[in-house]
């Protein structure tokens, strides 16, 4: 079974983030991704309160690491390590098993060189995690939405194949945006993940989903399910159900992520019956 939830608090929720599990449960959801895109600002006390409330209401937590992490820039290694060290500590307080990480820009480099730099950074992060005893969370490397960013399906799977503490975060909205709206071959993505990681590991991948507007450069902005555009959820939902995926699916709609996550879960459950 998949788990569904929003990325952060939606426009319809006026309470404190630590109290959101009850709201999510009322909407039939069972996951929540804590957003630290602009830095880790939640302290230990708040995190432990959120964890207790999440456990009470059956909500699985994950964390999105700061956006300014760049795995492709060796000059920012110390900063990257510090951001991920802080995010891993938060994940430990939250009891979150997954930390989502952006890969970074290509920076005008040949893609293979950018990929090699990212691989070295990932190796350094994992070594620091082992040496310093970071909380035991899986780092989910995300497929990215702009063509000048590292983060195609192939690039992410290659990085994730190097260590068991890595999983892909497959963002299907990003794949749609970086293809300028032509992507709709969900099966090929799942096939590639299963071939690269093995079926069991691939079935546990992390998933982001939303409709996304794009330009020739890729991702422009996130949309809601009421907006025109893609990708479409129903075909992917059917595939995930048929293949027995056990992923957490995080909806990143623009302001309506709780409502849209509930709609996604409804479509998925209807397809399973």
Buried (B, 14 or more C-beta within 10 A) or exposed (E): EBBBBBBBBBEEBEEEBBEBBBBBBEBEBBBBBBBBBEEBEBEEEBBBBBBEBBEEBEBBBBBBBBBBBBBBBEEBBEBBBBBBBBBBBBBBBBBBBBBBBBBBBBBEBEEEEBBEBBBBBBEBBBEBBEEEEBBEBBBBBBBBBBBEBBBBBEBBBBBBBEBEBBBBBBBBBBBBBBBEBEBBEBEEBBEBBBEBBEEEBBBBBBBBBBBBBBEEBBBBEBBBBEBEBBBBBEBBBBBBBEBEBEBBBBBBBBBBBBBBBBBBBEBBBEBEE
